[in-house]
Structure formats: C-alpha cells, structure tokens
Amino acid sequence: MVARGWAAPRLDYVAHALEEQLAPRISAMLSQAAERIDPMPRRPARRWPMVAIVAGAAMGAIGFALYRKSAQEWAESMKDTAHDATTWVNEKADRAKERAQHLGHHETGHKADEPARKTP
C-alpha cells in the first residue's frame, strides 16, 4: 500500500507530462509524415479573394495619391493662369487708358480749334 501511495502521484505526473509535452510533438511529427506521403496533397487555401482585396486597396491608395497630386498641380497652374490673365487684363486696361487719354487730348485740341476756324 505504501508503494502504491508513492507511485500513484508520480505516474499521474508522468501521464500529464506526456500528454502536455510529448504528445503534441508526436502528433505534429505524424501529421507532417502523413502530408509527405499523401498521394493527393491538399489544395492550398484559396488566397485570391484576399489578394484581390489587397490589390484593390493598393490601387485605390495610388489613385487617391495621384488625384491629390494632380489636384494640387491644377490649383497651382490655375493660380499662375489667373495671375497671368489678371496681368494681361491690367496691361490691356492701361494701354486702353493711355489711348483714351491720347485720343482725348487730340480730340480736345481739335474741338478747341473748331470755334477758331468757324469765326471769319
């Protein structure tokens, strides 16, 4: 009885140790051996849906980055174009003003001479 009392806990400990430590290793080894000798290997999991999602997300990110870049470039070019157009309009207005002043002086001079010409 004393020997049984001493051996029972030790056998229980060894059983649990085999179950927790050695059994998973042996199970993994047997699974690997089964995969190696299997004449029809298992198909790998279909990964194309995940690949399509990742590729779509990458393309979307690239498209968004290009859109933002072109939008910024467009805004910059519109600023330059607006500045050029404003400069052009101001130059045209200045020239028109100068012409009007120049013509105004000539016409005023002719109008001033008209009464002098009409008097005999």
C-alpha positions as MATLAB code, in Angstrom:
seq = 'MVARGWAAPRLDYVAHALEEQLAPRISAMLSQAAERIDPMPRRPARRWPMVAIVAGAAMGAIGFALYRKSAQEWAESMKDTAHDATTWVNEKADRAKERAQHLGHHETGHKADEPARKTP';
ca = [
       0.000    0.000    0.000;
       2.827    2.353    0.788;
       4.429    1.701   -2.624;
       1.126    2.354   -4.363;
       0.700    5.593   -2.465;
       4.167    6.648   -3.540;
       3.864    5.538   -7.237;
       0.332    6.834   -7.985;
       1.137   10.572   -7.889;
       4.318   10.044   -9.867;
       2.553    8.062  -12.567;
      -0.112   10.739  -12.744;
       2.599   13.422  -13.142;
       4.323   11.455  -15.937;
       0.967   10.925  -17.700;
       0.224   14.654  -17.664;
       3.762   15.498  -18.789;
       3.469   13.087  -21.733;
       0.060   14.495  -22.635;
       1.176   18.139  -22.478;
       4.737   17.938  -23.814;
       5.452   14.790  -25.781;
       2.037   14.107  -27.327;
       1.845   17.415  -29.278;
       5.321   16.798  -30.691;
       4.486   13.283  -31.752;
       1.168   14.458  -33.205;
       2.896   17.172  -35.271;
       5.505   14.678  -36.458;
       2.831   12.202  -37.548;
       0.881   14.959  -39.357;
       3.985   16.023  -41.278;
       4.701   12.427  -42.246;
       1.105   11.996  -43.432;
       1.375   15.120  -45.610;
       4.623   13.891  -47.153;
       3.301   10.502  -48.133;
      -0.188   11.599  -49.185;
      -0.552   10.871  -52.953;
      -3.075   13.720  -53.383;
      -1.835   16.682  -51.416;
      -4.372   19.089  -50.053;
      -5.087   22.196  -52.062;
      -3.779   25.338  -50.509;
      -6.426   27.683  -49.232;
      -7.752   29.973  -51.918;
      -5.990   33.239  -51.404;
      -7.217   35.117  -54.462;
     -10.017   36.951  -52.612;
      -7.530   38.372  -50.109;
      -5.054   39.172  -52.886;
      -7.812   40.952  -54.825;
      -8.795   42.993  -51.771;
      -5.196   43.983  -51.033;
      -4.525   44.820  -54.702;
      -7.726   46.866  -54.893;
      -6.840   48.776  -51.750;
      -3.328   49.441  -53.086;
      -4.687   50.653  -56.426;
      -7.192   52.860  -54.634;
      -4.453   54.387  -52.478;
      -2.284   55.025  -55.546;
      -5.217   56.537  -57.417;
      -6.063   58.792  -54.489;
      -2.439   59.948  -54.183;
      -2.285   60.716  -57.912;
      -5.618   62.542  -57.727;
      -4.413   64.697  -54.834;
      -1.155   65.437  -56.634;
      -2.876   66.425  -59.876;
      -5.442   68.494  -57.968;
      -2.653   70.416  -56.258;
      -0.805   70.892  -59.556;
      -4.025   72.054  -61.204;
      -4.667   74.534  -58.395;
      -1.122   75.879  -58.729;
      -1.450   76.192  -62.502;
      -4.800   77.934  -62.085;
      -3.181   80.425  -59.712;
      -0.470   81.077  -62.291;
      -3.031   81.313  -65.085;
      -5.233   83.653  -63.067;
      -2.216   85.811  -62.264;
      -1.219   85.864  -65.950;
      -4.773   86.707  -67.006;
      -5.015   89.468  -64.426;
      -1.688   90.896  -65.548;
      -2.788   90.744  -69.208;
      -6.123   92.453  -68.445;
      -4.385   95.146  -66.397;
      -1.895   95.773  -69.211;
      -4.737   96.000  -71.745;
      -6.643   98.378  -69.472;
      -3.545  100.554  -69.015;
      -2.995  100.681  -72.796;
      -6.664  101.491  -73.392;
      -6.496  104.212  -70.771;
      -3.363  105.662  -72.375;
      -5.017  105.575  -75.822;
      -8.146  107.198  -74.468;
      -6.089  109.920  -72.850;
      -4.057  110.350  -76.010;
      -7.179  110.496  -78.179;
      -8.860  112.762  -75.661;
      -6.033  115.252  -75.927;
      -6.196  115.195  -79.730;
      -9.960  115.494  -79.835;
      -9.936  118.255  -77.238;
      -7.348  120.106  -79.297;
      -9.456  119.790  -82.465;
     -12.599  120.874  -80.659;
     -10.813  123.906  -79.319;
      -9.699  124.803  -82.830;
     -13.210  124.418  -84.312;
     -14.629  127.722  -82.951;
     -11.496  129.458  -84.140;
     -11.985  128.060  -87.639;
     -15.651  128.983  -87.752;
     -15.031  132.608  -86.975;
     -14.182  134.662  -90.075;
];
